[in-house]
């Protein structure tokens, strides 16, 4: 072997070694561990549950720019959190890395903002309970872009198929409920598309992995209601409904659908114990209804399904419980005063939910696009890295750029929230 050939091999070995080192570093970059952030409405604080160690920081941050702000909802997008403070009429923007407030976005005075849903990285839609309207908010600039009347006392809102689906509770000043309706708003065209009747008090909505909207109609808390209406977002029609039951203290409320397509619906159970109802969001097979609920702590205000098929039940009596469809309580966390909602942190691009963006995620994305062409059982929405409502070659290019070419290249959060 000539000295020239040996030299060339030595150079190639060095080059390949360097490339391998770069790829190894890129593929093993570790993100912050999994956490749940809890909104304590009565205490007006944010709690953080470390899901690896089980430890709780009860008061990470004060919520609201004034006293009596009534924080109601938290949405997490990558390293930022957004909290609706209903009485203060604002969105509180929080940096989760520093766990500090970045700013407050002021909303119309006296509007009582209730719920929000993100369309993309820039725009979110917020229901205004007292103004009978929905507004479009530029999260980047903090500007309110417009207000549209949608019906009396709008509650929950979700985004699907470029449209906002809004539950119209028709609650009057005497806290009486009229005909419940669903209003559909075109986020691209900026117009109202349709409005049709559903059950009484359609206050809570969720989107399943097939893009269908599930609307929980709680009723007026006196008669036995508890229906869930399932909406096809292509035709915008009711395709089915199912009866979970419940009245008074056991009336169904907030809903969360996990990546395993199990839908959890909460019932306060203020007289005895809290309850979770559960069903298959695709087949609509009921696992637990009013006849055989999953028992949790009294005063269940909400539940959030997690990526590992467990669910976190939120009790107004200052605890969060982690359970599953069998009703086995895996962990109980003492949080702040009067918790009502929580959300989990995550990493865009972390398709398999490992809290790493690495070669495993790249393999899943390649398999989705070119090999099996199958929809994975993973957290598919995390593969939409450019916010265009599609998972395609553009997302693959972004992931390759992030892993191999420019470590840290930004990957953004998809607009549809499916847990």
Secondary structure by P-SEA (a helix, b strand, c coil): ccaaaaaaaaaaaaaaaaaaaaaaaaaacccccbbbbbbbccccbbbbbccccccccccccccccccccccccccccccbbbbbbccccbbbbbccccccccbbbbccccccccccccccccbbbbbbccccbbbbbccccccccccccccccccbbbbcccbbbbbbccccccccccccbbbbbcccccccccccccccccccccccccbbbbbbbccccccccbbbbbbccccccccccccccccccccccbbbbccccbbbbbbcccccccbbbbcccccccccccccccccccccccccccccccbbbbbbcccbbbbbccccccccccccccccccbbbbbbcccccccccccaaaaaaaaaaccccccccccccccccccccccccaaaaaaaaaacccccccbbbbcccccc
